[in-house]
Amino acid sequence: MSFLLAVALGGAVGAVARYSMGLMVSRAFGSAFPYATLGVNVLGSFVMGFLLARYVGDLPPDHLWRGLLTIGFLGSFTTFSTFSLEAATMIERGQWAEVSLYIGASVLVGLAALFGGTALGRTLP
């Protein structure tokens, strides 16, 4: 139960951090280009890499700090950091076909799903 609470706490803080960063970046640079999303994705990926290399990489998967920081905080701050970690792991393992499929499918299928959901949402009463 304490692991779930760590994930929940990290998730709450990450969501507020993402929202706050989005507001600040949008105010500073406008919203014509998704600078805020790009910023949280890049920052989240950087922080994920740093935390795993420096602190939580050797911790067991159910360790409270891993749940709080990587799953909770970064998971709600940006799921792109998790995507980057998984892709990097496949690259390090030499799984070139798999990582190409994963990256391509994540971007292309994700965009297609977004457009599909938008189309469905527009057709429902």
The 8 nearest C-alpha neighbors of each residue, nearest first, counted from 0:
[[1, 3, 2, 4, 5, 6, 63, 7],
 [0, 2, 4, 3, 5, 63, 6, 66],
 [3, 1, 5, 4, 0, 63, 6, 66],
 [4, 2, 6, 0, 5, 1, 7, 66],
 [3, 5, 7, 1, 2, 6, 8, 0],
 [4, 6, 67, 2, 8, 3, 7, 66],
 [7, 5, 71, 67, 66, 3, 9, 4],
 [8, 6, 4, 10, 5, 9, 3, 71],
 [9, 7, 5, 11, 10, 6, 4, 12],
 [8, 10, 72, 71, 67, 6, 12, 7],
 [11, 9, 71, 72, 7, 13, 75, 8],
 [10, 12, 8, 14, 13, 9, 7, 15],
 [11, 13, 9, 15, 10, 14, 16, 72],
 [14, 12, 72, 76, 16, 10, 75, 15],
 [13, 15, 17, 75, 11, 76, 16, 12],
 [14, 16, 18, 12, 17, 13, 19, 11],
 [17, 15, 13, 19, 14, 18, 20, 12],
 [18, 16, 76, 14, 20, 15, 19, 21],
 [17, 19, 21, 15, 16, 20, 14, 22],
 [20, 18, 16, 22, 21, 17, 15, 23],
 [21, 19, 23, 17, 22, 18, 24, 16],
 [22, 20, 35, 18, 24, 19, 23, 25],
 [23, 21, 19, 25, 20, 24, 26, 18],
 [22, 24, 20, 26, 21, 25, 27, 19],
 [23, 25, 27, 21, 35, 26, 22, 28],
 [26, 24, 29, 22, 28, 27, 30, 23],
 [27, 25, 23, 24, 29, 28, 22, 30],
 [26, 28, 24, 25, 29, 23, 22, 30],
 [29, 27, 25, 26, 24, 30, 34, 31],
 [30, 28, 25, 26, 31, 27, 24, 32],
 [29, 31, 32, 25, 33, 28, 34, 26],
 [30, 32, 29, 33, 28, 34, 25, 35],
 [33, 31, 30, 34, 29, 35, 28, 37],
 [34, 32, 35, 36, 30, 37, 31, 25],
 [35, 33, 37, 36, 32, 38, 24, 25],
 [34, 36, 21, 38, 24, 37, 33, 39],
 [37, 35, 39, 38, 33, 34, 40, 21],
 [36, 38, 34, 40, 35, 39, 41, 33],
 [37, 39, 35, 41, 36, 40, 34, 42],
 [40, 38, 42, 36, 41, 43, 37, 35],
 [41, 39, 37, 43, 38, 79, 42, 77],
 [42, 40, 44, 38, 43, 39, 37, 45],
 [43, 41, 39, 45, 44, 40, 38, 46],
 [42, 44, 46, 40, 80, 45, 41, 39],
 [45, 43, 80, 47, 41, 42, 46, 40],
 [44, 46, 42, 48, 43, 47, 49, 41],
 [45, 47, 49, 43, 48, 44, 50, 42],
 [48, 46, 44, 50, 45, 49, 43, 51],
 [49, 47, 45, 51, 46, 50, 52, 44],
 [48, 50, 46, 52, 47, 51, 53, 45],
 [51, 49, 53, 54, 47, 52, 48, 55],
 [50, 52, 56, 55, 48, 49, 53, 54],
 [53, 51, 49, 50, 56, 48, 54, 55],
 [52, 54, 50, 51, 49, 55, 56, 48],
 [55, 53, 50, 51, 56, 52, 57, 49],
 [54, 56, 51, 58, 57, 50, 65, 53],
 [57, 55, 51, 52, 58, 54, 53, 50],
 [58, 56, 55, 59, 54, 51, 52, 53],
 [57, 59, 55, 56, 62, 60, 65, 54],
 [58, 60, 62, 61, 57, 65, 56, 55],
 [61, 59, 62, 58, 65, 66, 63, 57],
 [60, 62, 59, 63, 66, 2, 65, 58],
 [63, 61, 65, 59, 64, 60, 58, 66],
 [62, 64, 66, 2, 65, 67, 5, 61],
 [65, 63, 67, 66, 62, 68, 55, 5],
 [66, 64, 62, 68, 69, 63, 67, 55],
 [65, 67, 6, 70, 63, 64, 68, 5],
 [68, 66, 9, 5, 6, 71, 64, 65],
 [69, 67, 72, 65, 71, 66, 64, 70],
 [68, 70, 73, 65, 71, 72, 66, 67],
 [71, 69, 74, 66, 68, 73, 6, 72],
 [70, 72, 10, 9, 6, 67, 74, 68],
 [73, 71, 9, 13, 10, 68, 74, 75],
 [72, 74, 76, 69, 75, 77, 71, 70],
 [75, 73, 70, 78, 71, 72, 77, 76],
 [74, 76, 13, 10, 14, 77, 73, 72],
 [77, 75, 13, 73, 17, 14, 74, 72],
 [78, 76, 79, 75, 74, 73, 40, 80],
 [77, 79, 74, 81, 80, 82, 75, 76],
 [78, 80, 82, 77, 81, 40, 83, 44],
 [81, 79, 44, 83, 43, 78, 82, 77],
 [82, 80, 84, 78, 79, 83, 85, 74],
 [81, 83, 79, 85, 80, 84, 86, 78],
 [84, 82, 80, 86, 81, 85, 87, 79],
 [83, 85, 81, 87, 82, 86, 88, 80],
 [84, 86, 88, 82, 87, 83, 81, 89],
 [85, 87, 83, 89, 88, 84, 98, 82],
 [88, 86, 90, 84, 89, 85, 83, 91],
 [87, 89, 85, 91, 86, 90, 84, 92],
 [88, 90, 92, 94, 86, 87, 91, 98],
 [91, 89, 87, 93, 92, 88, 94, 86],
 [90, 92, 88, 93, 89, 87, 94, 86],
 [93, 91, 89, 90, 94, 88, 95, 87],
 [92, 94, 90, 91, 95, 89, 88, 96],
 [95, 93, 89, 97, 92, 90, 96, 98],
 [94, 96, 98, 97, 93, 99, 90, 89],
 [95, 97, 99, 98, 94, 100, 101, 93],
 [98, 96, 100, 94, 99, 95, 101, 89],
 [99, 97, 101, 95, 100, 96, 86, 89],
 [100, 98, 96, 102, 97, 101, 103, 95],
 [99, 101, 97, 103, 98, 102, 104, 96],
 [102, 100, 98, 104, 99, 103, 105, 97],
 [103, 101, 105, 99, 104, 100, 98, 106],
 [102, 104, 100, 106, 105, 101, 107, 99],
 [103, 105, 108, 107, 101, 106, 102, 100],
 [106, 104, 102, 109, 103, 108, 101, 107],
 [105, 107, 109, 103, 104, 108, 110, 102],
 [106, 108, 110, 104, 109, 103, 105, 111],
 [109, 107, 111, 104, 110, 105, 106, 112],
 [108, 110, 112, 106, 107, 105, 111, 113],
 [109, 111, 113, 107, 108, 112, 106, 114],
 [110, 112, 108, 114, 113, 109, 115, 107],
 [113, 111, 115, 109, 110, 114, 108, 116],
 [112, 114, 110, 116, 115, 111, 117, 109],
 [113, 115, 117, 111, 112, 116, 118, 110],
 [116, 114, 112, 118, 117, 113, 111, 119],
 [117, 115, 119, 113, 118, 114, 120, 112],
 [116, 118, 114, 120, 115, 119, 113, 121],
 [117, 119, 115, 121, 116, 120, 114, 122],
 [120, 118, 116, 122, 121, 117, 115, 123],
 [121, 119, 117, 118, 122, 123, 116, 124],
 [120, 122, 118, 119, 123, 117, 124, 116],
 [123, 121, 119, 120, 118, 124, 117, 116],
 [124, 122, 120, 121, 119, 118, 117, 116],
 [123, 122, 121, 120, 119, 118, 117, 116]]
